[in-house]
Amino acid sequence: MNKKTEHSYLLIVNPEAGSRSTMKALPDIERLMRDRKAEFEFHFTKERGHATELVQEVGGDFDVVVSVGGDGTINEIINGMPDLNKPLGILPIGTGNDFARSCSIKTGDLESAIDVLLAHDAKMLDVGEVNGRRFINVMGLGFEGRANDIGKMLPFLHGIPKYLIAIGGTYLTYRRMPLRMKFNDLDLNEKVFLMSIGNGWNVGGGLQLTPKAKLDDGKFDVCYVQNISRWRILQIFTKLYDGSIDEVEEMEMHQTTELTIESDFPIPAHIDGESFDPVQKAFKIRIIPKTQAIIGNWSADNRFDS
């Protein structure tokens, strides 16, 4: 007989995540949680932004807030958590599941994810803030922001195929845009292809644009590309997935704690895979060190093992 767990869990479910995969997974989630004697309740989001409201309304009644969905659900929950001293757990059933991957939580293995949740290995992580909104994994601008917008137009796809088609469509149509950027001692004014501001280390279904990023080091890792040819993108594409993109000379890597970015034109951008809406012409971005407890499979992150 399994011993009753020590914590109560608020499971915030996004019914639309992963092409409604969350709803199909509910019976298994309920069975696995009951088998482990866990105390939990499901609460369902009804519209965009509702997860933030649910956290603020009922999060105080539980010990742990759990995202049942994808990166967008996590982002909404994070934006409801600043005044709530609770850890966040993750059951990844979304399209990209990039933040779960950054936390070494297996995707496509619900039982393993629940075991990680109930093991309650919580670590205080950094959180990004941009124009008053928070993000936990990554902010992307330029090519990455446009690819994310195209991906949102493909609700009938999910997983890697969705991202590959979105990247391909952007590859054929995207043009560099002029940005004014300030971070560290740099003051840049030039046309930019891509900028990825990583707290976590992957985006877009597993692309590693900031492969050395650490979630608790008090710094963003910034991947910045001014100019790159379409042919060169094809040449280096595998490096986007294997963690060696920082070896490509066109990819500039920086670390910083804050940035300002401006343009005379609307800047395509996303935070944690959610399009920044309404579209902005200026961003003020900062990192808030070790401010949110996240339950992850931290012992499995062996990226820096010698």
C-alpha positions in Angstrom: 0.0 0.0 0.0 1.4 3.4 -1.0 1.7 5.9 1.8 -0.4 9.1 1.5 1.7 11.9 0.0 2.5 14.9 2.2 1.3 17.6 -0.1 -1.9 18.7 -1.8 -1.8 19.5 -5.5 -3.8 22.0 -7.6 -3.7 20.6 -11.1 -4.5 23.4 -13.6 -5.5 21.8 -16.9 -5.5 23.5 -20.2 -8.1 21.5 -22.2 -6.7 22.8 -25.5 -3.0 22.0 -24.9 -1.3 19.5 -27.2 -4.3 19.3 -29.5 -6.5 18.4 -26.5 -4.1 15.7 -25.4 -4.6 16.8 -21.8 -8.2 15.7 -21.8 -7.3 12.3 -23.1 -4.7 12.0 -20.4 -7.0 12.9 -17.5 -8.1 9.3 -16.7 -4.4 8.2 -16.5 -3.4 11.2 -14.4 -6.3 10.6 -12.0 -5.4 6.9 -11.7 -1.7 7.4 -11.2 -2.3 10.1 -8.6 -4.8 8.0 -6.7 -2.5 5.0 -6.8 0.1 7.1 -5.1 -2.4 8.4 -2.5 -2.0 12.0 -3.6 -4.5 14.7 -2.6 -5.4 16.7 -5.7 -8.0 18.7 -7.5 -8.4 19.4 -11.2 -9.2 23.0 -12.2 -9.8 23.8 -15.9 -8.9 26.9 -17.9 -11.6 28.4 -20.0 -9.8 31.0 -22.1 -6.4 32.6 -22.6 -5.1 34.1 -19.3 -7.4 32.0 -17.1 -4.6 29.9 -15.6 -3.2 33.1 -14.1 -6.6 33.9 -12.5 -7.0 30.3 -11.2 -3.6 30.5 -9.4 -4.6 33.8 -7.8 -8.0 32.6 -6.8 -7.4 29.1 -5.4 -3.7 28.5 -5.4 -3.4 29.4 -1.7 -5.6 26.4 -0.8 -2.9 23.9 -2.0 0.7 23.1 -1.3 1.8 22.7 -4.9 0.5 24.3 -8.2 0.8 22.0 -11.1 0.7 22.8 -14.8 -1.1 20.2 -16.9 -0.4 21.4 -20.4 2.4 23.0 -22.3 4.7 26.0 -22.1 1.9 28.5 -22.5 0.1 27.1 -19.5 3.3 27.2 -17.5 3.8 30.9 -18.5 0.3 31.8 -17.4 0.8 30.1 -14.1 4.1 31.8 -13.5 2.4 35.1 -14.0 0.0 34.3 -11.2 2.7 33.1 -8.8 4.7 36.2 -7.7 2.7 36.7 -4.5 2.2 33.0 -3.8 5.0 31.2 -2.0 4.3 27.8 -3.6 6.4 25.5 -5.8 5.3 24.8 -9.4 5.1 21.2 -10.7 4.9 20.2 -14.3 3.0 17.4 -16.2 4.1 18.2 -19.7 1.3 17.5 -22.2 1.8 20.4 -24.6 3.1 20.9 -28.1 6.7 21.8 -27.4 7.2 21.1 -23.7 10.5 23.1 -23.8 10.5 24.1 -20.2 9.8 20.6 -19.0 12.8 19.5 -21.1 14.9 22.3 -19.4 13.9 20.7 -16.1 14.9 17.2 -17.3 11.3 16.0 -17.1 10.6 13.3 -19.7 7.9 14.1 -22.2 5.5 11.4 -23.4 6.0 9.5 -20.1 3.2 10.5 -17.8 4.1 8.1 -15.0 7.7 9.3 -14.9 6.5 13.0 -14.8 4.1 12.2 -11.8 6.9 10.4 -10.0 9.1 13.5 -10.4 6.2 15.7 -9.2 5.7 13.6 -6.1 9.4 13.3 -5.3 9.2 17.0 -4.7 12.7 18.0 -5.6 12.2 21.8 -5.7 14.8 24.3 -6.7 14.6 28.1 -6.6 14.9 29.3 -10.2 15.4 32.6 -11.9 12.5 34.3 -13.7 12.6 36.7 -16.6 10.4 39.8 -16.7 9.6 41.9 -19.9 7.4 44.9 -19.9 5.8 43.8 -16.7 5.2 40.2 -17.8 7.1 37.2 -16.5 8.6 34.3 -18.4 10.5 31.2 -17.1 12.2 29.6 -20.1 12.9 31.9 -23.1 12.1 35.0 -24.9 12.6 35.0 -28.7 12.7 37.9 -31.2 13.0 38.2 -34.9 13.2 34.9 -36.8 12.2 33.0 -33.7 9.3 35.3 -32.9 8.0 35.0 -36.5 8.3 31.2 -36.5 6.3 31.1 -33.3 3.6 33.2 -34.9 3.4 30.8 -37.9 3.3 27.8 -35.6 0.2 29.2 -33.9 -1.5 29.1 -37.4 -1.0 25.3 -37.5 -3.3 24.1 -34.7 -3.8 20.8 -36.5 -0.1 19.9 -35.9 1.9 19.3 -32.8 5.4 18.2 -31.7 8.5 18.4 -33.9 6.5 18.4 -37.3 4.8 21.6 -36.3 8.0 23.4 -35.4 9.8 22.2 -38.6 7.0 23.5 -40.8 6.9 26.8 -38.9 10.7 27.2 -39.2 10.5 26.3 -42.9 7.8 28.8 -43.6 9.8 31.5 -41.8 13.0 30.4 -43.6 11.4 31.2 -46.9 9.8 34.6 -46.0 11.7 36.3 -43.1 13.8 39.4 -43.6 16.1 40.9 -41.0 14.7 43.8 -39.0 16.5 46.8 -37.6 16.8 46.8 -33.8 18.5 49.1 -31.2 19.8 47.0 -28.4 21.6 47.7 -25.2 23.0 45.1 -22.8 26.3 44.9 -20.9 28.6 47.4 -22.5 27.1 47.0 -26.0 25.0 49.6 -27.7 24.0 48.1 -31.1 21.9 49.6 -33.9 21.7 47.1 -36.8 19.6 44.7 -38.7 19.1 41.5 -36.8 18.2 38.0 -37.9 17.5 36.4 -34.6 17.8 37.0 -30.8 17.0 34.3 -28.2 17.1 35.3 -24.6 17.4 32.1 -22.6 16.8 31.4 -19.0 16.3 27.7 -20.0 18.4 26.0 -22.6 15.9 24.9 -25.3 13.0 26.3 -27.4 10.8 25.3 -30.3 10.5 21.7 -29.6 14.1 21.1 -28.6 16.2 23.6 -30.5 19.2 24.5 -28.3 19.9 28.2 -29.0 21.3 28.8 -25.6 22.7 25.3 -24.8 24.8 26.4 -21.7 22.0 28.3 -20.0 21.5 27.6 -16.3 18.1 28.2 -14.7 19.5 29.4 -11.4 22.7 31.4 -12.2 21.1 34.9 -12.2 21.9 35.5 -15.8 20.3 35.3 -19.2 22.2 33.5 -22.0 21.7 35.5 -25.2 22.1 34.0 -28.7 22.4 36.9 -31.2 22.6 36.5 -34.9 23.0 39.6 -37.1 23.2 38.0 -40.5 23.2 34.4 -41.8 22.4 33.0 -45.3 19.6 30.5 -45.9 22.2 28.0 -47.2 24.2 28.4 -44.0 21.1 27.7 -41.9 20.7 24.4 -43.7 24.4 23.6 -43.1 24.2 24.1 -39.4 20.6 22.8 -38.7 21.7 19.7 -36.9 23.8 21.9 -34.5 20.6 23.6 -33.4 19.5 20.3 -31.9 22.8 18.8 -30.6 23.9 21.6 -28.3 26.9 22.7 -30.4 25.4 25.9 -32.0 27.8 28.0 -30.0 30.5 26.7 -32.3 29.0 28.5 -35.3 30.8 31.8 -36.0 27.6 33.6 -37.0 26.1 32.9 -33.5 27.2 35.4 -30.9 26.8 34.3 -27.3 26.5 36.7 -24.4 25.4 36.6 -20.8 23.5 39.5 -19.1 21.0 40.4 -16.4 19.0 43.0 -18.4 18.4 44.3 -21.9 16.6 47.0 -23.7 15.4 46.5 -27.3 13.7 49.0 -29.5 12.6 49.3 -33.2 10.7 51.7 -35.4 8.7 48.7 -36.4 6.6 46.1 -34.5 8.9 43.4 -33.2 7.8 39.7 -33.6 8.4 38.1 -30.3 7.3 35.4 -27.9 7.8 34.5 -24.3 7.7 30.8 -23.4 6.2 30.0 -26.8 3.3 32.5 -26.4 3.2 35.4 -28.9 3.8 38.8 -27.2 0.4 40.4 -27.6 -0.2 43.2 -28.3 2.9 43.5 -30.5 5.5 45.9 -29.1 8.1 48.2 -30.5 10.2 48.3 -27.3 11.1 45.8 -24.6 12.7 46.2 -21.2 13.9 42.9 -20.0 15.4 41.8 -16.7 16.1 38.7 -14.7 14.8 38.2 -11.2 17.2 35.7 -9.5 16.1 32.6 -7.6 12.5 33.8 -7.2 10.3 30.7 -8.0 10.5 27.2 -6.7 10.1 24.6 -9.5 9.9 20.8 -9.0 12.1 19.1 -11.5 14.3 16.1 -12.1 17.4 18.1 -11.3 19.8 15.2 -10.7 19.2 14.2 -14.4 20.7 17.4 -15.9 24.2 16.1 -16.8 25.0 18.7 -19.5 28.0 19.9 -17.6 29.3 16.6 -16.3 33.0 16.1 -17.4 
